[in-house]
């Protein structure tokens, strides 16, 4: 049975943007294929954007990313996946946001960052990692004047724009919400695009001097039925 609690609970919503959850799970012969598919379908029927990824390596088998304005909808998705036998081994919680350095962007770009439509077509290579800015002596990002931080972020953004068309990046905010300050989700044309964009942007001063990275997860975006054919 699909349980949902959102109808009986007042919505918990950000004042702007969407809630985002990345759920990393293990699946095996005890995982219930049909209930897992139904759990994702139920979430989508309630307006949750759902992205499913087959994860490479030992850290997880399956990643389910959900986006919705009401955090209860994301909690329901998590509950339903657990009931279907997905053993959630890691997670990340964040919110879509508009950076303080991006106020001059066109309105269309602002809306795409706050209310993205995912996954992008033709970009099956996927990666997620959390990151924060350093607070070490002589490497404290938060001691820098705003204008200096803005200039460094513009330099960083210019490096990223070299990958326009190959990479779609979603940066979500998690200060006060999860262990790091941001979550970075990348959708790319090819797996080597993932490597190239992260490698290139690490040479920017904002990364070389001030960035701290968490664990990386990598995989392939595909519909859940396709993924389960490979995983179960």
Secondary structure, 3 states (H helix, E strand, C coil): CCCCCHHHCCCCECCCCCEEEEEEEECCCCCCHHHHHHHHHHHHHCCCEEEEEEECCCCCCEEEEEEECEHHHHHHHHHHHHHCCCEEEEEEEEEECCCCCCCCCCHHHHHHHHCCCCCCCCCCEEEEEEEEECEECCEEHHHCCHHHHHHHHHHHHHHHHCCCCCEEEEEEECCCCCCCCEEEEEEECCHHHHHHHHHHHCCCHHHHCCEEEEEEEEEEECCHHHHHHHHC
